[in-house]
Amino acid sequence: MLLIRDVYGRLRFAVNIDRDSYPVSARAVLDAAAKELGAFATPGEVLFRDDFTDANALFGHEDWHQTLVPGVEKDDATFTPDIAIQLLDRQIVGQDWLHTDQPLVEGQVPRLVFYGLKGGVGRSTALAMLAYRLARDGKHVLLLDFDLESPGLSGLLLPPERVATYGLVDWFVEDSVGQGDDLLRDMIADSPLADNTTGAIRVAAAMGQGESAYLAKLARVYADVPTPAGSVRFATRMQRVVNLLEKHEKPDVVLVDSRAGLNDLAAISIAGLATVTLLFANDTTQNWQGYQQLFEHWQRRPNVLRHVRQRLAIVQALFPESDQAARAERFLQHSYDLFTNTLYDQIEPGTVTPLDAFTFDLGDQNAPHFPLRIRWSPRLQEFDPLVSVEKGGIGNTDIEAAFGPFFDEVIPLVFGK
């Protein structure tokens, strides 16, 4: 069954054959079903191939996706089963949450996306500290600031004089007129955080040095770019600039600071870029409700769900110093309940669990729901990674105390055990 939903939420059946070839009785059934939609019915008849100028473009559109319509309980206490339909959503934004079936390429540079529903959970600090630890281990680390609407990596990791001439937003603006690649060598800066290590931390910030028109540029970067072969979506361009920077820099690992919240920038980072996505959370109702909305969105789209769930790992950020055992147990239970009810395969009681089932026990430390933990530290409350230990900055002892267990879990997750 094919349904097209417009930007107002109204629905219309679409049939991928010509009108005259479709049985009149079957069309009457669809017309009757459409009327049952009430206010969400679209005026007009069922759509057929010959109603479109370019039917192949519509019926072959990449945004068609399988959606599950939940079954309902009838008056006689029986249930109608879930129904799988093919849906084309004509949304203004939000489609990129559906493009999560980006295949992982063998030999691809590991890409670790740092994501959170809300700010203030230590996401960017954790990214900076992991970059430092990897540089200490001799790794060449490339950091990408894709929190375009709240850029911060340059301020965290680069003194003003080291900020590169151009930022990622400049690349998107210039790429729209065919000259983005000319900026690549002037988009990357060395962070002094790696100056005393055997590795390197290279930063592609959102904005360049001396930027004075950032908001004007930002307002233009998300538009599709017309080409002779058709419009190029922002998601495609975002993947392209990452590939170009990787080719230019040849890093051992890429760390991506994602936009927080349920928005398209985050969707592209998780969907089209990530080898692993770290989901930062603290144990609040708002966090669990937000992640439940996201996970249920994937749950209703099985072809998306199967790809994205294997790349997730939850992080219990700012793990408190007091009452740790009880807090850890509570967070773990909330995380397990969330994943079990949305992302894990449902196994009927009394049945044999298939070997390929994506399901885990509560205490399975290799499961996506089992949290990586970052300890809260008063020494990191006003943390500036660019301040040396001699001037009151944070040393390796403090870093390892707060982040050591996190490092020990996440590094094997990215590079393999």
Secondary structure, DSSP 8 states (H G I E B T S, - for coil): -EEEE-TTS-EEEEESS-GGGS-HHHHHHHHHHHHTTGGGB-SS--EEGGGSTTHHHHHT-TT-EEEEE---B-TTS-B---EEEEEEE--SS-GGGG-------TT---EEEEEESSSSSSHHHHHHHHHHHHHHTT-EEEEEEE-TTS--HHHHH--GGGS-S--HHHHHHHHTTT-GGGGGGGSEEE-GGGTTSSSEEEEE-SS-TT-S-HHHHHHHHTS-B--TT--B-HHHHHHHHHHHHHHHH--SEEEEEE--SSSHHHHHIIIII-SEEEEEE-S-HHHHHHHHHHHHHHHT-HHHHHHHGGGEEEEEEEE-SSSHHHHHHHHHHHHHHHHHHHTS----TTS---TT-----TT-TTSTTS-EEEE--GGGTT--TTS-GGGT---HHHHHHHHHHHHHHHHHHHH--
